[in-house]
Amino acid sequence: MNKLRTLLTLMLALVLCAGCAGSGAKVAKPTIDHPPYCAEILEMLGKPLSEVLPALGLKAEDFTDNIKNGRWYILNEPVEFLGHQFELRLSVYGGDAESAAAVGVCYILKAETPEAGAEITTDLRDKLLKGYGKAFNGAKHYSGNYEVEATNPPSPLNTYTKEDLLKRFTEDDNPTGGSLEWLLSVDLSNVPSELLDATAYAGLRATCITATLSAAYPVTDVPESGETPHALIRLVYGLSHSYRDLSK
């Protein structure tokens, strides 16, 4: 199974890099595998779940259907990536399971304390920077102005120590750890036009496929329930608007 996933990852890398030459895009060249099921899902963006799940070797019964509440299909068993256990959420577009199409995948990790959240986040950050290379500074879309030809500055999460991140979690007025993004592809020729139209934001279609690491504390899924806040760490792979070819 590991050999098959490695082969699929290598095949995906070839597909994702197609069309990147001359675009000015700094597409990641991973030296590590993507998380479990990720490569297969990215190859099938826009495909209905009736095709995606069998390709993953899974069935609908292996998931909790949360389409109505969050447009997620949540895998009932955790998956392991880079030494940590994650909840896999298959992101879908569509109002019901029959018509839903895959648009990405999210890996969720909830740490009980800010200290644990800071340690896990920096550990993942270090491993991803080593495995995916330098993070991508996406297009700067401030005030909804998509005509501005500028990129965001490097994220401070690039260099935060555990202590820096813990301080950000517990002392800042805006207690988020920030995010890092890697550009995986600017070639969306295999993604159905209908899906690109349906997921357009402010009239702009998705322009790329990215991987994003983010962390925040405190987070409470259901505030009124009295749930203890946790640190939320997310790895998201899928369609994005982050890329713009500034060489044109």
Secondary structure, 3 states (H helix, E strand, C coil): CHHHHHHHHHHHHHHHHCCCCCCCCCCCCCCCCCCCCHHHHHHCCCCEHHHHHHHCCCCHHHEEEEHHHHCEEEECCCEEECCEEEEEEEEEECCCCCCCEEEEEEEEEEECCHHHHHHHHHHHHHHHHHHHCCCCCCECCHHHCCCCCCECCCCHHHCCCHHHHHHHHHHCCCCEEEEEEEEEECCCCCCCHHHHHHCCECCECCCEEEEEEEEEEEECCCHHHCCCCEEEEEEEEEEECCCCCCCC
